[in-house]
Amino acid sequence: MTERTALIASSHGLHARPASLFTQAVAKSGAKVTIAKAEGKAVNAASILGVISLGIENGDTVTLSTDSAEATSVLDDLVGMLERDLDAE
């Protein structure tokens, strides 16, 4: 399993719009990715309800994990997305 951590940059955390953009990117990647808040439970990163249920705020650290063959590029892209302010785009 490959893991990456990301610091959430969106000014209001992963609320509806940023969470939607993120989960759509996960689904488009075709990889099974999980996301977990520090020391918390992991949820399917393609599930908007799962992601929102984590209550991820600006400045929180999350861990993304996958067993995908393209793990490095998939996780690098997703981490890059989370470390941008999606509220400003």
Secondary structure, DSSP 4 states (H G I P E B T S, - for coil): -EEEEEE--STT-S-HHHHHHHHHHHHHHT--EEEEETTS-EEETT-HHHHHHT---TT-EEEEEE--TTHHHHHHHHHHHHTS-TT--
